[in-house]
Amino acid sequence: MRVRLRPAHTPEDLARIYEVPHDSEKWADHRERVDHTVDMIDKEIGPVLRAADLSCGNGNILRRITADEKVYGDLAPGYPI
């Protein structure tokens, strides 16, 4: 069972929140999460043919991994998904 802990965002809220891609460089904890994710991908998976990040913010993770094809997705404008 899913229990919502806060009200859902309206379409207008989402347009305002995701007006531009989030910049993970602003927050130390976010930079650490990105670094850890990239390290884990490099060590455990290595290069891949395709990779997708459907909540990519500014795309730091995909830019830093080795993949022949990269699909960036986010609610912010400018992403194909």
NUDRENTI-282806 format. One record per residue (C-alpha): residue number from 0; y, z, x negated; residue in one letter. Coordinates in Angstrom, 2 decimals. Example, Ala and Ser with C-alpha at 12.3 -4.5 7.8 and 13.67 -1.06 7.14 Angstrom:
% residues 2
n,py,pz,px,res
0,-4.50,7.80,-12.30,A
1,-1.06,7.14,-13.67,S
***
This chain:
% residues 81
n,py,pz,px,res
0,0.00,0.00,0.00,M
1,3.45,-0.89,-1.30,R
2,6.28,1.56,-0.81,V
3,9.82,0.34,-1.41,R
4,11.82,2.91,-3.38,L
5,15.18,1.27,-2.76,R
6,16.53,-1.31,-0.34,P
7,15.77,-4.94,-1.17,A
8,18.60,-6.99,-2.63,H
9,20.23,-9.47,-0.28,T
10,20.55,-13.12,-1.35,P
11,24.24,-12.41,-2.02,E
12,23.36,-9.43,-4.23,D
13,20.89,-11.54,-6.20,L
14,23.47,-14.32,-6.69,A
15,25.91,-11.77,-8.09,R
16,23.35,-9.91,-10.25,I
17,21.90,-13.09,-11.69,Y
18,25.13,-15.04,-11.98,E
19,24.37,-15.49,-15.68,V
20,21.18,-14.84,-17.69,P
21,20.79,-11.25,-18.86,H
22,21.52,-10.73,-22.55,D
23,18.84,-8.47,-23.99,S
24,20.79,-8.08,-27.21,E
25,23.09,-5.53,-25.53,K
26,20.47,-2.78,-25.22,W
27,18.48,-1.27,-28.08,A
28,15.48,-0.47,-25.85,D
29,15.39,-4.05,-24.59,H
30,15.56,-5.45,-28.13,R
31,12.69,-3.14,-29.05,E
32,10.62,-4.35,-26.08,R
33,11.27,-7.99,-27.00,V
34,10.37,-7.33,-30.67,D
35,7.16,-5.52,-29.65,H
36,6.19,-8.29,-27.21,T
37,6.74,-11.02,-29.82,V
38,4.79,-9.04,-32.47,D
39,1.91,-8.50,-30.05,M
40,1.80,-12.19,-29.11,I
41,1.88,-13.23,-32.79,D
42,-0.88,-10.78,-33.80,K
43,-3.18,-10.93,-30.77,E
44,-2.75,-14.46,-29.46,I
45,-1.00,-16.63,-32.05,G
46,0.24,-20.16,-31.39,P
47,-0.47,-21.55,-27.93,V
48,-0.16,-24.88,-26.17,L
49,1.89,-23.57,-23.23,R
50,3.81,-20.39,-22.52,A
51,5.87,-19.39,-19.49,A
52,8.27,-16.50,-18.98,D
53,9.25,-16.42,-15.33,L
54,11.75,-13.62,-15.75,S
55,13.08,-14.69,-19.12,C
56,16.68,-13.48,-18.99,G
57,18.19,-15.12,-22.05,N
58,14.83,-16.47,-23.23,G
59,14.49,-14.41,-26.42,N
60,10.72,-14.00,-26.18,I
61,9.93,-17.69,-25.68,L
62,12.39,-18.76,-28.37,R
63,10.61,-16.53,-30.88,R
64,6.98,-17.46,-30.23,I
65,5.07,-20.56,-31.27,T
66,4.15,-22.77,-28.32,A
67,4.07,-26.53,-27.89,D
68,5.52,-26.27,-24.38,E
69,7.77,-23.48,-23.11,K
70,8.74,-22.90,-19.48,V
71,11.75,-20.68,-18.90,Y
72,12.28,-19.22,-15.45,G
73,14.72,-16.74,-13.96,D
74,16.92,-16.24,-10.93,L
75,19.96,-17.05,-13.07,A
76,21.26,-20.62,-12.78,P
77,20.07,-23.21,-15.26,G
78,16.34,-22.57,-15.24,Y
79,13.79,-25.00,-13.77,P
80,11.83,-22.22,-12.04,I
***
